[in-house]
Structure formats: C-alpha cells, structure tokens
Amino acid sequence: MYLFLVLNFHTLWMTLSTAMQHGHYDVCKMQTMSDDGLIWEYMACQPESVDMTQYLKVKIEPPNSTCGDPPEPFCAMGNPYMCNNECDASTRELAHPPELMFDFEGRNPSTFWQSITWKHYPSPLQINITLSWNKTIELTNNIAITFESGRPEKMILEKSLDYGRTWQPYQFYAADCLDAFRMEPKSVKDLSHNTVLDIICTEEYSTGYAAHAKTISFEIKDRFAIFAGPRLHNMASLYSQLDTTKNLRDFFTVTDLRIRLLKPATGATFVDERNLGRYFYAISDVKIHGRCKCNLHANTCNFINTRLSCECEHNTTGQDCERCKKNFQGQAWSPGSYLTIPKGTANICVASIPSTVQDKKKKQPITAVFPKLAHSTVPPAQVSSHKRGRRSSIHTVPRSHCVLNHHTVLTDFISSIYNLYHFLFLLPKTYITLINRAVCIIVKMSNHLHLDHETTRRYFDGNGEVSKVLKSLHI
C-alpha cells in the first residue's frame, strides 16, 4: 500500500513538474463543476507569439535616405569595383523601398531596402529606421537583421516604451567598441542574473561583407537562458523572475524599435574616396517575434483598422487591458500573475459594491470559506489558482464553513495550508480529515483566544493539537 502511494505521488509530481516547465498561459477561463454547479475558473493568459513585422509601420530618416530618387549607380555587393548597378525608384525592378525589408524571403535574387551611397563623404552617412506598432508588445525571440550589404561598422539598436517620445539604447554594435562608443566589448554570454539588464557593446556582428555573415542579432533567448537554462527547459524560473521583477518585464517590452545606422562597412581602415559608390546600407530581412502585451488578461490580440488591441478578459478593458471595466472596480486593477505556475492567477476585476452594502457588511461577522478536502480523481492542475485570502473553487469537492470573527489573524496562513497541500487531494481519506480538522482548530483558536499574529504562530509551533496533526503527516 505504501509503495502504491509513493508511485502515485511520484507520477503526480512528474506531471506537475512538466506542466510547470511548459506553462503557456493560453487559456483565460474555463467552466468547471463545483457543488454550486458550473462555475468559471479564471487563469492568467497571454496571446501567442507571432511575427510582429506584419503589423509595424516603418519610417526612414532623413526622408531622402532611400536610394533611387534621383537614380544613382552603385557597386556590386561582392565586387566593390563593379559599379554598373543602378537604383531607380521609378522602375519596379530597380527600386529598393523600405517595405522590401519585411516581404517574404525565398526568392532569388533576394529583395532588399537600400540607402543612398556615401557620396557626401566625409559627412557621416547616418540613417535611422524606426519600427512602430502603436501598441505595447513583448519580445519573445531574437531580433535578427539581415544585411544584403556589408554589416555596418557602427550601429545602435534603441527601444521606446512611450510610442517614440523617448528612446533608450538596447545594444551597441561596432567593429571597435572602445573607439566607437568608449565601451569595453562584451558578449551576451558574459551576462549573469545580476547584469542581465546591462546595456553592452558587442563586436561580434560588425565585420565586413561576407556571404555567410550577414546577420546582426539582439539575443533575447540568450537572456532568457540566464534564468531558464541553456535549452530553456526551466521556464518556471523565468516566469517567476518576470512576475516579481518589473524592470525585467520592461526590458523585453517595447512600443517602438529604432535601428541607427552610423557607419557603413568599409572593409578597410580607410575610405576609398575615388569609389564612394561602394559604401551604403542594404537590409534584406528583419525578423521580430513577440506578442501583444495584455497584462496577462487576454489570449487574443486583434488587428483592426491598422491597430493592434487586446481582446480583454477578466472584466478588464483598454488597449493593453490596463484598467477595470466600469462597474467592476470593487478593488484596484492589477496585472495577472504568472504564479502559481503553470496556470497563474487571473487577478480579475470584481464587481463594485454599493456603499450601503459595504456598510452593512462591516457589521457582519466574516465567514472564511474553505474547501472540504475529499478523495478526488481530479488532477491538481485543475485546481483554481487564487491570491491568498480569496475563495477557492475546486472541482466536485464540497466545502466546510468555519466562522472567523477575529479575521485579521491567520487568514493568509490558513489559506496557504490549502495552497501548499493541494496535492493531498489524491491521498487516503484519513489524511484529508486530519487536514480539515487542523484548519478548523486554527480558526477556533483565532476566534476564542484573539491572539496577535506572532503569538498565535508561537502557539501553533509550540504545542496544541494542530501541531500534532501536521507532525503525523511528517510535515
């Protein structure tokens, strides 16, 4: 019998562990059965990760930085001395507009945006490419920029969180970081838990033209791996960090990105002034994967009238589900929580309570409602996840009621017992009865002794029937 219980517990633990590692938060709510009938169970949720380039708007600055107006010659990519190519905006086959950075790649020859040449040397050839979503998005994969020309010798990737009003650097790129930005060169692999938010300069992507080395990356996944492991197997750790560290969430959140091209590839220590048609920027592809930021209150993001907007659940509203609906402001709005993993906590907006009802409720004793634990075949993963102190709903499980008059004492502590030992649902009925008994003893103790929080904890730890009950469970 004991071996059977151990094997069952091991199987349950492996199932829970797998779910914890791969929680996707793709469901906002589901109907479940309780003793009151069908009820809604709410969970944290978020849209799936998609290619975000299909929703962006691109802006090139200065406006006359794209080649072809007027037409101009330029040198071949692989042979800088073969300069009989032409860029002409009025001819479709010879035009290289910004949209070609985001079209389907796979055709041969590839399509690309191209800048004017460095014909005004020694004035710098500096161009900004701004990508805007008019919506807050969360990055989920590496940003990859593929150059058809040589990769720039100097470049900055910047981000905005306020729709382009202010900008901050994301990463610096240079052939020589000390010379270009007075920064020591680093790699993202040099970062740690404590330095993951550091802005670095890297020399990995700033070599001259090469057929096998065209891409510049901003490594999102390598930063995720600092918390989740090299193969991102421990996503529970990453979600926990995202949930508790606002700066980390904000680091992967943007409304706009800006690519600042500061110096084209020269392939040498000097610029050949007799052949300036060989110096320009050309980008064939930009990949940006992410999701709409919906504050864990939506699993769908709609693109309507050229605008992204979350399809909010949990009685929330707004483009990012950033506030409670009217008549659902019974408590302050809060984003959903990744915890407890894998289903999270919805933090739904609750209905507003009229002041007359609130006054009446203040005069009534507070009833703490706890589930009566019973032998159940429902997996623990189906148990509702709620903040401590809220009513818990469990499938097909009746409830017992304990009146808690001195409600400021141990309410959180009692709720935490259920959260901590929810895996006991599959244990024999004797164990379940003991847990129920322990909870009611704690309630009675707080009602009749009126002890403060610290004194009650000492009472609980030092003696009493509760301690004996929990010790019998080897806790």
Secondary structure, DSSP 8 states (H G I E B T S, - for coil): -HHHHHHHHHHHHHHHHHHHHT-----SEEEEEETTEEEEEE--B----EEGGGG-EEEEESGGGBTTSS-EEE--SS-TT---EEE-TTSGGG---GGGGSS----SS---EEB--STTTTS---EEEEEEEEEEEEE-S-EEEEESS---SEEEEEEESSTTSS-EEEEEEESSHHHHHS--B--GGG--TTTTT---EE-TT-----TT--EEEE-HHHHHHHHH-TTS--HHHHHHHHHH-HHHHHHTEEEEEEEEEEE---SSSS--GGGGGG---EEEEEE-EEEE--TTB-S-EEEETTEEEE---TTEESTTS-EE-TT--SS-----B--STTT-B---------HHHHHHHHTS--EEEEE------S-GGGS----TTS----TT--EEEEE-SSTTSSHHHHHHHHHHTGGGGGS-HHHHHHHHHHHHHHHHHHHHH---HHHHHHHHHHSHHHHHHHHHTT-
